[in-house]
Amino acid sequence: MTMFLRSPSDHPRNKLRLELTRKAIMLEGMNTDVAEARGENPIAHIWTLILFGDYMAYYLAMAMAWIQLPSPHWRISKRH
């Protein structure tokens, strides 16, 4: 599935590009969905989409039971 993030403050060319890309992906048989930004100004739109993206990433990680393993690079840099 491909998720598209849309905002009322998007430039008209970007809105058109998003719709054309979405239609092309759907014609190839892939599922798409759109998340609309909420709020009264562009800053509110940005923050709602950031929070939505963070929530979605966390939810998918929990749903897939991904376990974050410690990085060996971090341990090496910590010793020095």
C-alpha positions as CSV (number, residue, x, y, z in Angstrom):
1,M,0.0,0.0,0.0
2,T,1.1,3.5,-0.8
3,M,0.1,6.3,1.5
4,F,-0.1,9.8,0.2
5,L,0.0,12.9,2.5
6,R,-2.2,15.8,1.3
7,S,-2.5,19.3,2.6
8,P,-4.9,22.2,1.8
9,S,-1.7,24.4,1.6
10,D,-0.1,22.3,-1.1
11,H,0.8,24.1,-4.3
12,P,-1.7,23.3,-7.2
13,R,1.0,21.7,-9.3
14,N,1.9,19.4,-6.4
15,K,-1.8,18.5,-5.9
16,L,-2.0,17.6,-9.6
17,R,1.2,15.5,-9.4
18,L,0.0,13.7,-6.3
19,E,-3.3,12.7,-8.1
20,L,-1.6,11.7,-11.3
21,T,0.9,9.5,-9.4
22,R,-1.8,8.0,-7.3
23,K,-3.9,7.1,-10.4
24,A,-0.8,5.6,-12.1
25,I,-0.1,3.4,-9.1
26,M,-3.7,2.3,-8.9
27,L,-3.7,1.4,-12.6
28,E,-0.8,-0.9,-11.9
29,G,-3.0,-2.7,-9.3
30,M,-1.5,-1.4,-6.1
31,N,-3.6,-0.1,-3.2
32,T,-3.4,3.6,-2.3
33,D,-4.8,5.8,0.5
34,V,-4.7,9.5,1.3
35,A,-4.2,11.2,4.6
36,E,-5.5,14.8,4.8
37,A,-3.7,17.4,6.9
38,R,-5.8,19.1,9.6
39,G,-5.5,22.6,11.0
40,E,-5.9,26.2,10.1
41,N,-2.5,27.1,8.8
42,P,0.5,25.4,7.0
43,I,2.4,24.9,10.3
44,A,-0.6,22.9,11.7
45,H,-0.7,20.9,8.5
46,I,2.9,20.0,8.7
47,W,2.6,18.9,12.4
48,T,-0.5,16.8,11.9
49,L,1.2,14.9,9.0
50,I,4.4,14.5,11.0
51,L,2.5,13.1,13.9
52,F,0.5,10.8,11.6
53,G,3.7,9.5,10.0
54,D,5.2,8.8,13.4
55,Y,2.1,7.0,14.6
56,M,1.9,5.0,11.5
57,A,5.6,3.9,11.7
58,Y,5.2,2.9,15.3
59,Y,1.9,1.0,14.7
60,L,3.4,-0.9,11.8
61,A,6.5,-1.8,13.8
62,M,4.3,-3.1,16.6
63,A,2.0,-5.0,14.2
64,M,5.0,-6.6,12.5
65,A,6.6,-7.4,15.9
66,W,9.9,-5.8,14.9
67,I,12.5,-5.8,17.6
68,Q,15.1,-3.0,17.5
69,L,18.5,-4.6,18.0
70,P,21.4,-2.6,19.3
71,S,23.8,-1.5,16.6
72,P,27.3,-2.8,16.8
73,H,28.6,0.5,15.4
74,W,27.1,2.3,18.4
75,R,28.8,0.0,20.8
76,I,32.2,0.5,19.0
77,S,31.9,4.3,19.1
78,K,30.8,4.2,22.7
79,R,34.1,2.5,23.8
80,H,36.3,5.2,22.2
